[in-house]
Amino acid sequence: MHEYSVSYHDRKRILYFLALFSILSSPFIAEALSKISSISSFNLAAPSGLAIFFLFFISFDQFIWKWKILYWTDIVKIPNLNGDWQGTLLSSTGEKKIEISVKIHQTYTKLTVRLEAPSSMSFSKMAIFDMADPTCFNLRYEYRAEYKPSKTETKIHYGVTNLLLKNYNGEIDVIDEARYYTELGRDTHGRITLQKKV
């Protein structure tokens, strides 16, 4: 997975909040561990503030950022795209629509997009969420595509994909405004439509 950037949404304030929460919770955690040690045979040492911050950060990055209450309170605005998607790709080469599947892995700080078609597979290399307003984002990512061996196709090429995301409380089920563009060696473009698998 690679990191992604976000425009018009300051993710640093989450780090400040987690650091403050770590400092404030350290005495309570130390006291709780001390009581557990006194009534059991286990001798538990209190973790450092840095260890507590790391635990909180990992928990937030992997799980907590997806909680709906954080979207309702505008603490988190980044759309959650995790999961399996299916759809079609229509290329400017005039070919018929191609059935595709997309797998997106996303945390609060990292993302990867894998697109699979019958004859190729692509992986995202870098990405940015560009917020037009709190309910509308563009996800732009650069990808590297690898083709199965063929006499007529380039084996590897690069391109850019732009997904228009209409975000309602972090939930996005359909992406019907997506475009991709390939590098000059291929000079093709096309449209992608996606539906999230239930």
Secondary structure as UniProt FT lines:
FT   STRAND          2..7
FT   HELIX           12..39
FT   HELIX           49..62
FT   HELIX           64..66
FT   HELIX           68..72
FT   TURN            73..74
FT   STRAND          83..91
FT   TURN            92..93
FT   STRAND          98..106
FT   STRAND          110..117
FT   TURN            118..119
FT   STRAND          120..133
FT   TURN            134..135
FT   STRAND          136..147
FT   STRAND          156..166
FT   TURN            169..170
FT   STRAND          174..182
FT   TURN            184..186
FT   STRAND          189..196
//
